[in-house]
Amino acid sequence: MTESDVPVTTFHPYRWGDPQRPAHLPPAALEALAALGVKTPKNPPVTPERIEPSPSRLPAEARTELGAVVGEEYVAVDRETRLAHTRGWSTTDLLKLRSGDAVDAPDAVVHPADHAEVVAVLAVCDRRRIAVVPYSGGTSVVGGLNPVRDRFDAVIAVDVSRLNRLEAFDEVSRTARLGAGTRGPRVEKLLRDKGFTLGHFPQSYEGASIGGYAAARSAGQSSAGYGRFDQMVVGLTVATPRGDLTIGNAPLSAAGPDLRQLFLGSEGAYGVITSVTVRVRPTPAVRIFEAWRFPSFAEGTEAMRALAQDGPLPTVLRLSDEVETQINLSDPTKMLGGGPEGCLAITGYEGREADVAYRREAAGHVLAEHGGHPLGAEPGEAWRTGRFRAPYLRDPLLDAGVLIETLETATFWSNVPSVRQAVTTALTESLAAQGTQPLVLCHISHVYETGASLYFTVACAQTDDPVNQWAQAKKAANDAIRAQGAAASHHHGIGIDHRDNHAAEIGAVGMVAVVAVKEALDPTGILNPGILV
């Protein structure tokens, strides 16, 4: 299966992905979990039919005005639609919904058809003091869809899923303008028909959309070859309470600060992104994935650094530590079934046949010089074909009583070992102090000349209060990241979870600038209040 073959589906409110393809834990995983002290929760998750959001607080007059803008049928106040737009996809978000807690449900969900309707909706909300949560794919894992609502008469979600067209395509310049609500699989289908690809495949690919990619500075698994999403963006259309902006009339410009960078990563706090113009590339003629084994994470990291700094770069470059390798996340169907010894690296090459052959051979020499041992294409292909299945495992793990969550950061190469150690220690000590000895996994999945991202997966037995259990562990990890001088987030964004770390990272003067932009574009503060700022 290729990325463009992945279907666009409607998700269950708190279970990831295609409802027709649920995941099941292999027997070896169940045995391993029992050894960790994991027990099935006393109470099964509350079914969606039994979850009742609070009554909608949207005034009738406001509903009428919004209906006049988008059409009455596109202002939804029914339980199912509001529930489907409650929070995002962090484990904390899911645990709350599973317990029946839908207190953060929006009072209504509005579905505008185009940019002009988004501008008009914001005007109504600004006048009536209604908070607005811009909603694209809804896949935030840092509380980015959980606004602070106490200063507002109501909260609505502005769902841009109707803005899902290929609005313009320039084959000569190799750019495409896409509606912000276009989800990842649909993007690839639209571009494949033109002979092109975006090349952006985050693990949230099945649910995430173009607008969310931009708003959170998303990074996909092929970032070594295609770049991070913010590197792909050449233009944006944004609606704000002060009016609209069209940004980007050339690849780069020296005409003052680049306003694209102002909205990339802004998480809906500055405006609603309605379309994004991106760089695209021809569909690759050749695609090869393979695996390498390194004796240790330190040796594998040195190999990653050598390729990132001196080349040649594969399209995909990823290194799992010893624990993640043993658990075998490279093949979700065999999770906890035992992977190879040492550390597993995945390399992927896409492009023209001659270019792929050259990069594969030259990179192979570098990997071997740094102690790598080739494992061939089979584990590489298992990772490629299974990487979108890994998020499906969270649901059966939560069902079984496992607290499972991820977090990520980025730092310079010289600081990678100490950041990894500090975060692993913080998570282990926090969770062990709560009586739940964890497994802490780590991998490098995005590399740059000067540094890399570190992505952690944490698993342990749930306590009676798993939301508080993770809150304590996440704070310990965030504190460790800040103490090490690493980034508050590499690609998950700020939301609520990283807001304090972000403020500390940019300092008091930096926050003055961030707040000033918010006040200039959104003077009444209706856009995603409490998020980012």
C-alpha positions as CSV (number, residue, x, y, z in Angstrom):
1,M,0.0,0.0,0.0
2,T,1.2,3.5,-0.8
3,E,0.3,6.7,1.0
4,S,-2.2,7.7,-1.7
5,D,-4.0,4.3,-1.2
6,V,-4.9,5.1,2.5
7,P,-8.6,5.9,2.6
8,V,-10.1,9.0,4.1
9,T,-12.4,7.8,6.8
10,T,-14.5,9.1,9.7
11,F,-13.0,8.3,13.0
12,H,-14.7,7.0,16.2
13,P,-14.8,9.7,18.8
14,Y,-11.9,8.2,20.9
15,R,-10.5,5.3,18.8
16,W,-7.9,6.1,16.1
17,G,-8.3,5.4,12.4
18,D,-10.5,3.4,10.2
19,P,-13.2,1.8,12.3
20,Q,-13.3,-1.2,9.9
21,R,-9.6,-2.0,10.7
22,P,-9.2,-2.1,14.5
23,A,-5.9,-3.3,16.0
24,H,-5.5,-6.2,18.3
25,L,-2.6,-6.9,20.7
26,P,-0.6,-10.0,19.8
27,P,-0.4,-12.7,22.5
28,A,3.3,-12.0,23.3
29,A,2.3,-8.4,24.1
30,L,-0.4,-9.4,26.5
31,E,2.0,-11.7,28.3
32,A,4.7,-9.0,28.5
33,L,2.1,-6.5,29.9
34,A,1.1,-8.8,32.6
35,A,4.7,-9.0,33.7
36,L,4.7,-5.2,34.0
37,G,1.8,-5.4,36.5
38,V,-0.8,-4.2,34.0
39,K,-4.4,-5.0,35.0
40,T,-7.5,-4.5,33.0
41,P,-9.3,-1.3,34.3
42,K,-12.2,-1.9,36.6
43,N,-14.5,0.2,34.4
44,P,-14.6,-0.2,30.6
45,P,-14.7,2.9,28.5
46,V,-18.0,4.7,28.3
47,T,-19.5,4.2,24.9
48,P,-20.1,7.4,22.8
49,E,-23.8,6.9,22.9
50,R,-23.7,7.4,26.7
51,I,-21.4,10.5,26.7
52,E,-23.4,13.7,27.2
53,P,-21.8,17.1,26.6
54,S,-23.1,20.0,28.7
55,P,-26.1,21.8,27.0
56,S,-25.0,24.2,24.3
57,R,-24.6,27.7,25.5
58,L,-24.7,29.3,22.0
59,P,-27.3,32.0,22.1
60,A,-30.2,31.5,19.6
61,E,-29.5,34.9,18.0
62,A,-25.8,34.0,17.4
63,R,-26.9,30.7,15.9
64,T,-29.2,32.5,13.5
65,E,-26.4,34.9,12.5
66,L,-24.0,32.1,11.9
67,G,-26.6,30.1,10.0
68,A,-27.1,33.2,7.7
69,V,-23.4,33.1,6.9
70,V,-22.8,29.3,6.3
71,G,-26.3,27.9,6.0
72,E,-28.4,26.6,8.8
73,E,-27.5,23.0,8.0
74,Y,-23.8,23.9,8.6
75,V,-24.3,25.0,12.2
76,A,-24.4,21.8,14.2
77,V,-25.4,21.6,17.8
78,D,-26.2,17.9,18.0
79,R,-24.5,15.7,20.5
80,E,-22.6,13.5,18.0
81,T,-21.0,16.4,16.1
82,R,-20.1,18.3,19.3
83,L,-18.6,15.1,20.8
84,A,-16.5,14.4,17.6
85,H,-15.0,17.9,18.0
86,T,-14.1,17.6,21.7
87,R,-10.4,18.0,22.5
88,G,-7.7,16.3,20.4
89,W,-5.9,13.0,20.4
90,S,-3.5,13.0,23.4
91,T,-3.8,10.1,25.8
92,T,-5.2,12.6,28.4
93,D,-7.9,13.7,25.9
94,L,-8.8,10.1,25.2
95,L,-8.9,9.1,28.8
96,K,-11.3,11.9,29.7
97,L,-13.7,10.9,26.9
98,R,-13.4,7.3,27.8
99,S,-14.5,8.2,31.3
100,G,-17.5,10.1,29.9
101,D,-16.1,13.6,30.5
102,A,-17.1,15.8,27.6
103,V,-17.1,19.1,29.5
104,D,-14.8,20.7,26.8
105,A,-17.3,20.0,24.0
106,P,-17.8,23.1,21.8
107,D,-21.3,24.7,22.0
108,A,-21.6,24.4,18.2
109,V,-19.6,23.3,15.2
110,V,-19.7,25.6,12.2
111,H,-18.6,24.3,8.7
112,P,-17.8,27.3,6.4
113,A,-17.5,26.6,2.7
114,D,-14.8,29.1,1.8
115,H,-12.4,31.8,3.0
116,A,-15.1,34.5,2.8
117,E,-17.4,32.6,5.1
118,V,-14.6,32.1,7.6
119,V,-14.0,35.8,7.7
120,A,-17.7,36.4,8.2
121,V,-18.0,33.8,10.9
122,L,-15.1,35.5,12.8
123,A,-16.8,38.9,12.5
124,V,-20.0,37.4,14.1
125,C,-18.0,35.8,16.9
126,D,-15.8,38.9,17.6
127,R,-18.9,41.0,18.0
128,R,-20.7,38.5,20.2
129,R,-17.7,37.4,22.3
130,I,-17.8,33.8,21.2
131,A,-14.5,31.9,21.3
132,V,-13.4,30.1,18.2
133,V,-11.4,26.9,18.0
134,P,-10.0,26.5,14.4
135,Y,-10.5,22.8,13.6
136,S,-8.8,21.1,10.7
137,G,-7.9,17.4,11.4
138,G,-8.3,17.7,15.1
139,T,-5.2,15.6,15.8
140,S,-3.4,17.8,18.4
141,V,-1.7,15.9,21.2
142,V,-0.7,18.8,23.4
143,G,-4.1,20.3,24.4
144,G,-4.3,22.5,21.3
145,L,-8.1,22.2,21.1
146,N,-8.8,22.8,24.7
147,P,-9.5,26.5,25.0
148,V,-9.9,28.5,28.2
149,R,-13.5,29.5,27.9
150,D,-14.5,31.3,31.1
151,R,-14.3,34.8,29.5
152,F,-16.7,34.0,26.7
153,D,-20.4,33.5,26.3
154,A,-19.9,30.4,24.1
155,V,-17.2,28.4,22.3
156,I,-17.6,27.1,18.7
157,A,-15.4,24.9,16.6
158,V,-14.8,26.3,13.1
159,D,-14.3,23.1,11.1
160,V,-12.7,23.8,7.7
161,S,-13.2,20.3,6.3
162,R,-15.3,21.6,3.5
163,L,-12.2,23.5,2.3
164,N,-10.7,20.4,0.8
165,R,-10.0,21.1,-2.8
166,L,-6.8,21.4,-4.9
167,E,-7.4,25.1,-5.6
168,A,-4.5,25.8,-7.9
169,F,-1.6,23.8,-9.4
170,D,1.5,25.2,-11.1
171,E,3.4,22.4,-12.8
172,V,6.2,24.7,-13.9
173,S,6.9,26.1,-10.5
174,R,5.9,22.8,-8.8
175,T,3.5,24.4,-6.4
176,A,0.0,23.5,-5.3
177,R,-2.6,25.5,-3.3
178,L,-4.7,23.3,-1.1
179,G,-7.7,24.0,1.1
180,A,-6.8,23.9,4.8
181,G,-9.3,21.1,5.5
182,T,-7.7,18.7,2.9
183,R,-6.6,15.6,4.8
184,G,-3.3,13.9,4.1
185,P,-4.6,10.9,2.1
186,R,-6.8,13.1,-0.1
187,V,-3.8,15.4,-0.7
188,E,-1.8,12.5,-2.1
189,K,-4.7,11.3,-4.3
190,L,-5.2,14.8,-5.7
191,L,-1.5,15.3,-6.4
192,R,-0.9,11.7,-7.7
193,D,-3.4,12.5,-10.5
194,K,-1.0,15.2,-11.5
195,G,2.1,13.0,-11.2
196,F,3.3,14.7,-8.0
197,T,3.6,14.1,-4.2
198,L,3.8,16.4,-1.2
199,G,6.0,13.9,0.6
200,H,4.7,14.8,4.0
201,F,3.7,11.7,6.0
202,P,3.5,12.2,9.8
203,Q,2.2,9.4,11.9
204,S,-1.1,11.4,12.2
205,Y,-1.4,11.2,8.4
206,E,-4.8,9.4,8.3
207,G,-6.4,12.1,10.4
208,A,-4.4,15.3,10.0
209,S,-5.0,18.1,7.4
210,I,-3.1,20.7,5.5
211,G,-4.2,23.5,7.9
212,G,-3.1,21.6,10.9
213,Y,0.3,20.7,9.4
214,A,0.9,24.5,9.0
215,A,-0.6,25.6,12.3
216,A,1.6,23.1,14.3
217,R,4.8,23.0,12.1
218,S,4.3,19.4,11.4
219,A,7.2,17.0,10.6
220,G,6.7,13.9,8.5
221,Q,8.7,10.6,8.5
222,S,10.4,11.6,5.2
223,S,11.7,14.9,6.5
224,A,15.3,14.1,5.7
225,G,14.4,14.0,2.0
226,Y,11.4,16.3,1.7
227,G,11.9,18.7,4.6
228,R,9.6,19.6,7.5
229,F,6.2,21.0,6.5
230,D,7.1,24.6,7.3
231,Q,10.0,24.2,4.7
232,M,7.4,23.2,2.1
233,V,5.1,26.2,2.6
234,V,5.4,29.1,0.1
235,G,2.1,30.8,0.7
236,L,-0.8,31.1,3.1
237,T,-4.3,32.6,3.2
238,V,-5.4,33.5,6.7
239,A,-8.6,34.9,8.2
240,T,-8.3,37.0,11.3
241,P,-10.8,39.2,13.3
242,R,-9.0,42.2,11.8
243,G,-9.5,40.9,8.2
244,D,-7.7,38.5,5.9
245,L,-4.1,38.1,4.7
246,T,-2.7,36.6,1.6
247,I,1.0,35.8,2.2
248,G,3.8,34.6,-0.2
249,N,4.1,36.0,-3.7
250,A,7.6,34.6,-4.3
251,P,9.7,31.7,-3.0
252,L,11.7,33.9,-0.7
253,S,11.8,37.7,-0.1
254,A,14.0,40.3,1.7
255,A,11.0,42.6,2.1
256,G,11.0,42.6,5.9
257,P,10.1,39.7,8.3
258,D,8.6,36.7,6.6
259,L,4.9,36.7,7.7
260,R,4.6,33.1,6.7
261,Q,6.7,32.2,9.7
262,L,4.4,34.2,12.0
263,F,1.4,31.9,11.3
264,L,3.3,28.7,10.9
265,G,3.2,27.2,14.4
266,S,0.6,29.7,15.6
267,E,-2.0,27.0,16.4
268,G,-5.0,29.1,15.5
269,A,-4.2,31.7,18.0
270,Y,-3.5,34.4,15.4
271,G,-5.9,33.4,12.7
272,V,-7.7,30.7,10.8
273,I,-5.5,29.3,8.0
274,T,-7.9,28.6,5.0
275,S,-5.4,27.6,2.3
276,V,-1.8,26.7,2.0
277,T,0.5,26.8,-1.1
278,V,3.1,24.2,-0.9
279,R,6.1,23.0,-2.9
280,V,5.5,19.6,-4.5
281,R,7.8,17.1,-6.2
282,P,7.3,14.5,-8.9
283,T,6.1,11.1,-7.7
284,P,9.2,9.0,-7.1
285,A,10.1,6.4,-9.7
286,V,11.9,4.2,-7.1
287,R,11.2,3.6,-3.4
288,I,13.5,1.4,-1.3
289,F,13.5,0.9,2.5
290,E,16.0,-1.1,4.4
291,A,17.2,-1.6,8.0
292,W,20.6,-1.5,9.7
293,R,21.6,-2.7,13.2
294,F,24.0,-0.8,15.4
295,P,25.6,-2.1,18.6
296,S,24.5,0.9,20.6
297,F,22.4,4.1,20.4
298,A,25.6,6.2,20.7
299,E,27.2,4.5,17.6
300,G,24.0,4.8,15.7
301,T,23.6,8.5,16.6
302,E,27.1,9.2,15.3
303,A,26.1,7.5,12.0
304,M,23.0,9.7,11.8
305,R,25.1,12.8,12.4
306,A,27.6,11.9,9.8
307,L,24.9,11.5,7.1
308,A,23.1,14.7,8.3
309,Q,26.2,16.8,8.2
310,D,28.2,15.4,5.3
311,G,25.6,13.4,3.3
312,P,24.3,11.8,1.4
313,L,21.0,12.0,3.1
314,P,18.4,9.2,2.6
315,T,14.8,10.3,2.3
316,V,13.9,8.6,5.6
317,L,16.5,8.3,8.4
318,R,15.4,7.0,11.8
319,L,17.2,5.3,14.7
320,S,15.5,3.4,17.6
321,D,17.3,2.9,20.9
322,E,17.8,-0.5,22.5
323,V,14.5,-0.6,24.3
324,E,12.4,0.4,21.3
325,T,14.3,-2.0,19.1
326,Q,13.7,-4.9,21.4
327,I,10.0,-4.1,21.7
328,N,10.0,-4.0,17.9
329,L,7.9,-1.0,17.0
330,S,9.3,-1.3,13.5
331,D,6.7,-4.0,13.0
332,P,3.4,-3.3,14.9
333,T,2.1,-6.8,14.2
334,K,4.9,-8.2,16.4
335,M,5.0,-5.6,19.1
336,L,6.7,-6.9,22.3
337,G,7.5,-10.0,20.3
338,G,11.3,-9.2,20.3
339,G,13.2,-7.3,17.8
340,P,16.9,-7.6,16.9
341,E,19.7,-6.9,19.3
342,G,21.3,-3.5,19.5
343,C,19.6,-0.5,17.9
344,L,17.6,-0.5,14.7
345,A,18.0,2.1,12.0
346,I,15.6,2.6,9.1
347,T,16.7,4.2,5.9
348,G,14.5,5.0,3.0
349,Y,15.3,6.2,-0.5
350,E,12.9,7.8,-3.0
351,G,13.5,9.5,-6.3
352,R,14.9,8.8,-9.7
353,E,16.6,5.4,-10.1
354,A,20.1,6.7,-10.6
355,D,19.9,9.1,-7.7
356,V,18.5,6.4,-5.4
357,A,21.2,4.0,-6.4
358,Y,23.9,6.5,-5.7
359,R,22.6,7.7,-2.3
360,R,21.8,4.2,-1.1
361,E,25.3,2.9,-1.9
362,A,27.1,6.0,-0.5
363,A,25.0,6.2,2.6
364,G,25.6,2.4,3.1
365,H,29.3,3.0,3.2
366,V,28.9,5.7,5.9
367,L,26.6,3.5,8.0
368,A,29.0,0.6,7.8
369,E,32.0,2.8,8.7
370,H,30.2,3.7,11.9
371,G,29.5,0.1,12.9
372,G,26.2,-0.5,11.1
373,H,25.3,-4.0,10.0
374,P,22.8,-4.3,7.1
375,L,19.6,-6.3,7.8
376,G,18.2,-6.0,4.3
377,A,14.8,-4.8,3.0
378,E,12.4,-7.0,4.9
379,P,12.4,-5.0,8.2
380,G,12.6,-1.7,6.3
381,E,9.5,-2.6,4.3
382,A,7.8,-3.9,7.5
383,W,8.3,-0.4,9.0
384,R,7.1,1.3,5.8
385,T,3.9,-0.7,5.4
386,G,3.2,-0.7,9.1
387,R,4.0,2.8,10.3
388,F,0.4,4.1,10.0
389,R,-0.8,1.1,12.0
390,A,1.2,1.9,15.1
391,P,-1.3,4.6,16.4
392,Y,-4.0,2.0,16.2
393,L,-2.3,0.1,19.0
394,R,-2.9,2.8,21.6
395,D,-6.6,1.9,21.9
396,P,-6.2,-1.8,22.8
397,L,-3.3,-0.8,25.1
398,L,-5.6,1.6,26.9
399,D,-8.3,-1.1,27.0
400,A,-5.8,-3.4,28.6
401,G,-4.9,-1.0,31.4
402,V,-1.7,0.5,29.9
403,L,-0.8,4.2,30.2
404,I,0.8,4.8,26.8
405,E,1.8,8.3,25.6
406,T,4.5,10.1,23.6
407,L,6.5,13.3,23.8
408,E,9.2,14.9,21.8
409,T,11.9,17.6,21.7
410,A,14.9,18.7,19.7
411,T,18.4,19.7,20.5
412,F,21.9,20.1,19.1
413,W,24.0,17.0,18.3
414,S,26.4,17.6,21.2
415,N,23.4,17.7,23.6
416,V,21.6,14.6,22.3
417,P,23.0,12.1,24.9
418,S,22.3,14.2,27.9
419,V,18.8,15.2,26.8
420,R,17.9,11.6,26.2
421,Q,19.3,10.5,29.6
422,A,17.6,13.4,31.5
423,V,14.2,12.9,30.0
424,T,14.3,9.1,30.4
425,T,15.4,9.5,34.1
426,A,12.7,12.1,34.7
427,L,9.9,9.9,33.3
428,T,11.2,6.7,35.0
429,E,11.5,8.3,38.4
430,S,8.2,10.1,38.3
431,L,6.2,7.0,37.2
432,A,8.1,4.7,39.5
433,A,7.4,7.0,42.5
434,Q,3.7,6.5,41.7
435,G,4.1,2.7,41.9
436,T,4.2,2.0,38.1
437,Q,7.6,1.1,36.7
438,P,7.6,2.3,33.1
439,L,9.2,1.3,29.8
440,V,10.7,4.5,28.2
441,L,11.5,4.2,24.5
442,C,13.4,6.7,22.4
443,H,14.2,7.3,18.7
444,I,15.7,9.9,16.4
445,S,13.3,10.5,13.5
446,H,14.3,14.0,12.2
447,V,17.8,15.0,11.5
448,Y,19.5,18.3,10.6
449,E,23.1,19.5,10.2
450,T,23.2,20.9,13.7
451,G,21.0,18.5,15.6
452,A,18.0,16.1,15.8
453,S,14.7,15.5,17.4
454,L,14.3,12.9,20.2
455,Y,10.9,11.2,20.3
456,F,9.9,9.3,23.5
457,T,7.2,6.6,24.0
458,V,6.2,5.8,27.5
459,A,4.3,2.7,28.7
460,C,3.4,1.5,32.2
461,A,0.4,0.2,34.2
462,Q,-2.4,2.7,34.8
463,T,-3.1,3.9,38.3
464,D,-6.7,4.6,39.5
465,D,-6.1,8.2,38.2
466,P,-4.2,7.9,34.9
467,V,-4.8,11.5,33.9
468,N,-3.1,12.8,37.0
469,Q,-0.5,10.0,36.7
470,W,0.6,11.3,33.3
471,A,0.3,14.9,34.2
472,Q,3.0,14.4,36.9
473,A,5.2,12.5,34.5
474,K,4.8,15.0,31.7
475,K,5.7,17.9,34.0
476,A,8.8,16.0,35.1
477,A,9.8,15.5,31.5
478,N,9.1,19.1,30.5
479,D,11.2,20.3,33.4
480,A,14.0,18.1,32.3
481,I,13.8,19.3,28.7
482,R,13.9,23.0,29.9
483,A,16.8,22.3,32.3
484,Q,18.8,20.8,29.3
485,G,18.0,23.8,27.1
486,A,16.2,21.7,24.5
487,A,13.2,22.7,22.5
488,A,9.7,22.7,24.2
489,S,8.5,20.9,21.1
490,H,9.9,19.9,17.7
491,H,6.6,19.2,15.9
492,H,3.8,18.5,18.3
493,G,3.3,22.2,19.0
494,I,2.7,24.1,22.2
495,G,-1.1,23.9,23.0
496,I,-1.6,24.0,26.7
497,D,0.8,21.3,27.7
498,H,4.0,23.2,26.7
499,R,2.8,26.7,27.2
500,D,4.9,27.4,30.3
501,N,8.0,25.8,28.7
502,H,7.5,27.9,25.6
503,A,7.4,31.1,27.6
504,A,10.5,30.2,29.5
505,E,12.3,29.2,26.3
506,I,11.7,32.5,24.5
507,G,12.0,34.7,27.6
508,A,10.1,37.8,28.8
509,V,10.9,40.0,25.8
510,G,9.9,37.2,23.4
511,M,6.6,36.8,25.1
512,V,6.0,40.6,24.8
513,A,6.3,40.1,21.0
514,V,4.1,37.0,20.9
515,V,1.4,38.8,23.0
516,A,1.6,42.0,20.9
517,V,0.9,40.0,17.7
518,K,-2.1,38.3,19.4
519,E,-3.5,41.7,20.5
520,A,-3.0,43.2,17.1
521,L,-4.7,40.5,15.1
522,D,-7.2,39.3,17.7
523,P,-7.9,42.2,20.0
524,T,-10.8,40.6,21.8
525,G,-8.9,37.3,22.2
526,I,-11.5,35.0,20.6
527,L,-9.1,32.8,18.7
528,N,-8.2,29.6,20.6
529,P,-7.9,31.4,24.0
530,G,-5.3,30.1,26.3
531,I,-3.5,28.2,23.5
532,L,0.1,29.3,22.8
533,V,-0.4,32.6,24.7
